[in-house]
Amino acid sequence: MRALLLVIVLSIGAGPADARSLKVTGTAGLLSEWEFNGEVTETLAGGIKQFSGPLNWKHVGLCSPNGPEEKSGQIQFQVSESRASSKIDVTLQLEDAECTYNGILSDSSSGFMDCSDMKGVPLSILIK
């Protein structure tokens, strides 16, 4: 009986760890006219932390006379760590456009992303 109990306890302890969730917020566009937010879930693949999840996009620019336009999209990113810093590689999808951003990870990152229809789009992203 004790052997069976030991096997059950060990099998529970050997199960997958709870996936970590993070909140993602930010802005994008030449005038930061798009705000986005979502929640991503972590997976590990070959020692690299990968995160993915849905994003809600909201157009907050002045050219929205009928109210803010809202769209759905996806975000995927990988975090690779070295002794000096952590690198983040992001892919954002919004309808038929796909954008990529590569940078140094900190509480917030900003720079320029390249999209399938435009290059050098300003991006600011906060991950908590």
C-alpha positions as CSV (number, residue, x, y, z in Angstrom):
1,M,0.0,0.0,0.0
2,R,2.8,2.4,0.9
3,A,4.5,1.6,-2.4
4,L,1.3,2.5,-4.3
5,L,1.0,5.8,-2.4
6,L,4.7,6.6,-3.2
7,V,4.1,6.0,-6.9
8,I,1.1,8.3,-6.9
9,V,3.0,11.1,-5.1
10,L,5.9,10.8,-7.5
11,S,3.8,10.8,-10.6
12,I,2.0,13.9,-9.4
13,G,5.3,15.6,-8.7
14,A,6.6,14.6,-12.1
15,G,3.7,16.3,-14.0
16,P,4.2,19.4,-16.0
17,A,4.8,22.6,-14.1
18,D,2.1,25.3,-14.3
19,A,2.6,27.5,-17.3
20,R,3.4,31.1,-16.4
21,S,1.1,33.8,-17.8
22,L,2.2,37.4,-18.5
23,K,0.3,40.6,-19.3
24,V,1.4,42.3,-22.5
25,T,0.5,46.0,-23.3
26,G,1.9,48.5,-25.7
27,T,1.5,50.9,-28.6
28,A,2.4,50.8,-32.2
29,G,2.2,53.1,-35.2
30,L,3.9,56.2,-36.5
31,L,1.9,58.3,-34.0
32,S,1.4,55.5,-31.5
33,E,-2.2,55.4,-32.8
34,W,-2.7,51.7,-31.9
35,E,-2.8,50.4,-28.4
36,F,-2.7,46.6,-27.7
37,N,-3.1,44.4,-24.7
38,G,-3.3,40.7,-24.1
39,E,-2.1,37.8,-22.0
40,V,0.4,35.2,-23.0
41,T,1.3,31.7,-21.8
42,E,4.8,30.4,-21.4
43,T,6.2,27.2,-22.9
44,L,9.8,25.9,-22.9
45,A,11.4,24.6,-26.0
46,G,15.1,23.6,-26.0
47,G,15.9,26.0,-23.1
48,I,14.3,29.0,-24.8
49,K,11.3,30.6,-23.2
50,Q,8.4,31.0,-25.6
51,F,5.2,32.9,-25.1
52,S,2.1,33.2,-27.1
53,G,-1.5,34.4,-26.9
54,P,-4.2,36.7,-28.3
55,L,-4.0,40.4,-28.5
56,N,-6.7,43.1,-28.6
57,W,-5.8,46.1,-30.8
58,K,-7.6,49.5,-30.4
59,H,-7.1,52.4,-32.8
60,V,-6.9,55.5,-30.6
61,G,-5.8,58.0,-33.3
62,L,-7.7,61.1,-34.2
63,C,-9.0,59.7,-37.5
64,S,-11.7,57.5,-35.7
65,P,-14.8,59.7,-36.1
66,N,-17.2,56.7,-35.3
67,G,-15.3,55.7,-32.2
68,P,-12.1,53.6,-31.8
69,E,-11.7,50.7,-34.2
70,E,-10.9,47.4,-32.5
71,K,-9.3,44.3,-34.0
72,S,-8.0,40.9,-32.8
73,G,-4.5,39.6,-33.3
74,Q,-1.9,37.3,-32.0
75,I,1.5,37.7,-30.4
76,Q,4.4,35.2,-30.1
77,F,7.8,35.9,-28.6
78,Q,10.9,34.1,-27.5
79,V,13.3,35.2,-24.8
80,S,16.9,34.0,-24.9
81,E,19.2,34.9,-22.0
82,S,22.9,35.4,-21.9
83,R,25.2,36.7,-19.2
84,A,25.0,40.2,-20.4
85,S,21.3,40.6,-21.3
86,S,18.1,39.0,-22.4
87,K,17.1,39.2,-26.1
88,I,13.4,39.2,-27.2
89,D,12.2,38.2,-30.7
90,V,8.5,39.2,-31.2
91,T,6.0,38.3,-34.0
92,L,2.8,40.3,-34.0
93,Q,-0.1,39.3,-36.3
94,L,-3.0,41.6,-37.1
95,E,-5.4,40.4,-39.8
96,D,-3.3,39.9,-42.9
97,A,-0.2,41.8,-41.7
98,E,2.7,40.2,-39.8
99,C,5.3,42.2,-38.0
100,T,8.6,41.3,-36.3
101,Y,10.6,43.1,-33.6
102,N,14.0,42.1,-32.2
103,G,15.5,43.8,-29.2
104,I,16.8,43.7,-25.7
105,L,14.3,42.7,-23.0
106,S,13.6,44.9,-20.1
107,D,10.4,45.8,-18.3
108,S,9.5,47.8,-21.4
109,S,11.1,47.7,-24.8
110,S,10.8,50.2,-27.6
111,G,12.2,50.4,-31.1
112,F,11.0,49.7,-34.6
113,M,9.3,46.6,-36.1
114,D,9.1,45.5,-39.7
115,C,5.8,44.5,-41.1
116,S,4.7,42.8,-44.2
117,D,3.4,46.0,-45.6
118,M,5.6,48.6,-43.9
119,K,9.1,48.8,-42.5
120,G,10.4,50.8,-39.4
121,V,7.1,51.0,-37.5
122,P,7.5,52.4,-34.0
123,L,6.7,49.9,-31.2
124,S,6.6,50.1,-27.4
125,I,5.9,46.9,-25.5
126,L,5.6,46.3,-21.8
127,I,5.6,42.8,-20.4
128,K,4.6,42.1,-16.8
